[in-house]
Amino acid sequence: MTPVARGDAVALLRELVRTDSRNPSLVAGAPGERAAARVLAESLRAWGAKPDIVDAAPGRPNVIARIAGSGGGRSLMLNGHLDVVGTDGMIHEPFSAVERNGLLYGRGSADMKAGVAAMCAAAVRAADAGALRGDVIIAAVADEEWSSIGTKALIASGVRADAAIVTEPTRLAIMPAHRGFVWFSITVHGRAAHGSRYDLGVDAIRLAGLLLAELDALDAGPLAARTHPLLGRGSLHASTIEGGLGMSTYPDRCVLRVERRTLPGESPEETLAQIAAACDRVRTRRPEFRADVTLDLAQGPSDVAVDAPIVRALEAAIAAEGGAARIEGMTAWTDAALLNDAGIPAICYGPGDIGLAHAAEEFVPLDEVEQATGVLARLVGDWCGGGSGAWRA
């Protein structure tokens, strides 16, 4: 590992991107976050912080560092994940951190090692500027790309703050809200029989098609009618379908897997009731229709008011650094939802474009990394320093 100069976000980003931290829950045999956690912890330690490496699960570490203020100020958590998705299909080398035309390429460059590097450098720069009364908590977590065991373990350990910034890639926009999601498995039952025996067979695939038509109507109707000012509408799509035994056999089952993206205020129970109602509508027309619906996974939406103190403070920090604040909705799910559920107002802000996450070509503009670092350092100074006059460049 090349030593990283104190507070140098770009240099830290290079080292993190060069470190393979593919999530083993997504990629069989992948190394996980341990090497990246070591790189980050060594840099933070060299910068004078005292990071702890704490396993959220065996071999799946979080890096937690607290920069203590003098007392009496507000605390701020800076949260980002160290794991990345797989590299199949990428059109450039995933872990070389090549730089071209002001862009740094690599898996995780945008999602979200640029944000992690920026938040760590910002915390140190703010501490160097002095006047911090409240604590700054750096939380670089494991497993956000699968089931968020890192942030869940962080919350379960009792770590709290007065607000949080999740440095996911937002193109430097402030994103106070995002949708949640619910995953369902729907098993439609039929009856196997020889293809010539229409009098005996029940076609599970055709019955599933009737259900898909009902779900299509749900998506085009009730879901489209309910909107959120930043997020637009909720949605539903069929993710996978499987079934059938052979060309001359009536299929005895068909399994649909469906994802429902939810708005703030929608619960998993409400979405389950919508799926059940769609099944009931099919059954009124086709009494032989039988289906089992299983809720496989639910992650809630996140919603912080656009006039919340942390949003206003970030707007002020952006303006003070010469930028123009933009407030938008986040398209992807993030750990901000878990932090909000734990009572920590959490919003997203960071360098890079979420549209490049998981893509064949992934990169981040280095000027955005520097801008984000400057804004976050000012935010830390103002938020944890006890007011807008606390920051000293």
N, C-alpha and C positions, 0 to 999 in steps of 0.2 A: 504493500500500500504506500502510495506517495503521500508524504505529510501535507496536510491542508492548512493553508494560512488562516489565522484567526478571522472568523466572520466571512470567509470567502465562499459564498453560496455556489458559484459555478464550479469551483474546484471540488467541493464536496459532492456536487451532482455527478461530476465525472467519475469519481470513485464509486459512488453508489450504483450508477448505471453499469459500470464494469463488473459489478458483483452480481452473479446469478442468484436471484431470490424467487424463482418460480414456485408457485404454491403447490405443494405435493397433493393437496386435495383435488387439484385440477389436472395435474400432470404427474402420472405415475413415475416414481423415482426422483422427482424434482427435489432440490436441496432445501427448500424453505428459506426462512428469513435469517438463519443464524449467522451466516457470514456477513450479510448486510448489517445486521445488528451490531456485530463486532466492529465493522468499519465505522459506523456512526458513533458508537460509544467511544472508540479510540479518539475520534476527532473531537467530540464534545469534551472528553477528559483533557485533551491537549489544550483546549480553549478555556479550561478552568472550571468547567461544570463537573458535577459528580453523578454521572449516569448510572442507573441500575439496569441490568439485564434480567428480566423476570419472565419466566416461561408462562405463557397463557395456557399452554398444553405442552406435553413432552416434546422438546425440540422445536417449539414454536414461540420464540421470544418476543416480548415487547422491550423497547428501550424507553425508560422513564427518567427524566431529569427535572429537578425543581431548582429554579433560581430564586432564592428567597429574597423578598423585599425587606425593607426596614420595619414594616408593620403598619397596619391601619389602612392599606390600600386595597383596591379590588384585584382579584386574581384572574388570570387568563390562561386557558389551556390552548396550546397549539397542537393539533392532532393530524396525523397522516399515517398512511400504511406503507409498509416495506415490501409486501408481497406483490408479485406481478403474475400475469397470466402466461400461457405457453407461447412458443415462438414459431410453431408450424406455419408455413406459408409466408413468413416475413421475407421481404425483398432486399433487406440489408442485414449485415451481421448484427445480431441482437445485443451483444454485450461489449462492443468495442468503444462506444461513446465517441464515434466519429463526429467531427464538427465541420460543417460546410455552410458558407454564406450566412453565418450568424445563427445557425440551427445546430442543436446537438441531437444526434440520432441514437436510438436504442430502445429495447423493451423496458418500459417503465419510465422513460424520460419524461413523458407527459403525465402518465398515470402510475405513480405520482411522486416520483423521486425528486422532480424539480420542486414540488411543493414542500416536501420534507426538508430538502436542502435550504430552501428559502426561509422556512420557519425557524430552523436551528440557527442559521446565521443571523436572522433578525433578532432572536432572543439574546444572543451574545452581544450584538451591536447595541441593543437597548440597555443591557446591563453595563456595558462600557461607558455609555453616555451618562449613567448615574440616575439618581432621583427615583429609583423604583421603591415604592412602598408596598405594593402587593406582589404576590408570588407569580412567577411565570412557570407553567408546567409544560414541558415538552413531552409529548406522547407519540412515539413512533411505533405503530402497532402491527401485529401479525393478522393475516387471514381475512382482511376485508373483502378480498375477491371471492371468498366462498361463504363463510358463515360468521365472520366478524368475531371470532373467539378472542381476538386481541382487545378490542374495545370493550367487549362484554366482561372480560377478566379485569380490565382497568376499573370499570364501574363497580364490579363486585368487590374489589379491594378497598372501596371507599374513597377513591380519588374524586374530588369535586373541584369546581371552579365557578366563579361568578359568570363566566361566559366562555365560549370556545370558538376558535376558527379552525375549520377543517380545510386544509390547503389542497383540496382537489382542484383539477384544472378547470378554471372558469373563464379563461381569456381575460383575467383581471376584472371581471364583473363581480359584483356582490350577489350571491345567490342564497336568499334566506329560506327557500322552500324547495322540496322535491317530492315526487310521488313515492308511494310505497309499492309493494308488490305481494301478490299471493299466488302460490303455485298449487294447482289441483291435478289430481289424477282421476279420470272418470273411466270406469270399466263398464262397458255396455255388454250385456249378456245376450247371446243368441242360443241356437240349438244346432249342433252339427248334424248333417245328413248328406246323403248322396245328392249331387247337383241336380239330379232328375226328380228328386222328391220334394217338390215345393209344398206338398201337403204335410211334410214333417219338419223341414228345415226352417229355422228363424235366422235371418241374415243380420248378424250383429253390426256389420260394417254399414249397411244401408240405414239401420236404425241410428247409428252414430252420425250418419250424414244428416238425418232429420234434426238431431240435437245441434249439430254445427249450424244448421240454418237458424235455429232459435237463438243460438249464441251470437250469430251475425246480426240478427235483429236487435238483440240487447245492446250490442256495441254501437249500432247505427242509430238507435233510438234513445233509451234512457241514459246511457253513458255519455252520449254526445250532448245531451241537454243540460248536464250539470258541469259547471266550469269553475275554475279558480283563477284569480286575476293574474297570477304569475305562471301557472302551470297548464292552463287550458283545461282539457277534459281528461277523464280517465279512459282506459282502453282495455281491450281483451283480445288475445290472439291464441290460436291453436298452435302449440309449439311442436308437438310430435304426434304421430298416429301410428298404431301398429295393430295388426290382426290378420286373420285368415290362416287356413290350413292347407289349401291347395286349390287348383283351378276347378275341380269338380266336387267341391265340398262346401256346404254352407258354413260360414265362419261362426264359431261358437262364442267368440268374444272379440271386442275391439277396444283398445285402450287409447284414450285421448289424454294428452297432457296440455294443460291450458294455463297461460299466465294472465293474470288480471292486474293491471297497474292502477293503483288507488290514489285518490285525492285525500288531502287532509280532511278528517271527519268521517271517512269511510273505514269500517272495521272489517276484519276477516270474517266475522259472523255475518255481516251484511252481504259480503260477496258470496259466501257459501249459500245464503238464502236465495240469491239471484240464480246461481247454478241449479239449485234444487227446483226453483220455480220453472226454469227452462225445461228440466226433465219432466215436470208435471204436465207442461203444455204438450210435450210429445206424447205422453202417456194417454192424454185425453183422446188423441187421434189414433194411437196405436196401442191398445191395451197390453200387447205382448212386450212392450218396452220395459226393460229392467236395467237399472244402472246403479253402481256403487260409486259414490263421490268421496274422495279422500283429500283433505287439506294437508299438503305435504310440507309447505314452508310459508311463513308470512313475515314480512318485514314492513314496519309501519312507515307512513309518510312523515315528512318533517316540515314544520311551518313556524317560522318566527316572524313577528309583525315587522313590516318595513320601517316602522318608526321606533323599533326597540332600541334601547341604549347601545347595544353592540353594533347594530347596523349604522346608527348615527355616528358612532365613534369611528367606524371604518370609513364611512363617507368623508368625514373630516380629515382622516389621515391621508386618504387618496388626494383630496383637494390640496392639502398642505404639501404633498410631494409633486404637485403640478399636474395631476391627472384629473379626469372627468369621471365621476362615479356613475356606474350603470348598475341598476338593480334588475335582475332577471331571475327566471326560474331555472333550477337545475334539472337536466333531463334524466340523469342516472340516479340510482339509490346510493347513499353514502352513510357512513357511521354517524353523521350529524343526527340522524333520527334516533339512534340509541342514546346519544348524549342528551338530546332534548327530552326523551322519555325519562331520563334520570334527573331532570330538573336543571340541566345546564343549557342555557340558550346557546345554540350552536348554528353557525352559518358557514357557507362555503366561499372561499376566495383563494385563488392561486393561479400560477402561471400555466400556460399550455391550454390545449383544446381537447375537451372530452371526446370530441368526434374522432380523435386519433387513438383513443384508448383501445387496446386489443387489436389494433389494425395491422395490416401487412407492412405499413410504413408508419413509424412512430417517431416523432421528434418534438422538441420544444424550442421556441425562440429564446436565446440567451438574454436578450434585452428584457423580456418579460420576467425572467428569473431575477434579474437585478431590480427591476421596478417593484416586483412583489416583495423582495427583501427589504427595500427601503420603506415601502408602505407598512409592512408588518412591524418593522423596527419602530416606526413612529407610533403605530397603534399601541404596541406594548408600552412604550414610554408614556403615552398619554393615559391609557387605561389603567395601568398599574402604578403610574406615578402620581395619581390623585387629581388629574385635571389636565386641560389642554396646555397649560403653561409648564408642565413638568418636563416635556421633551427638550433635550439639549443636543443639537446635532454635533 
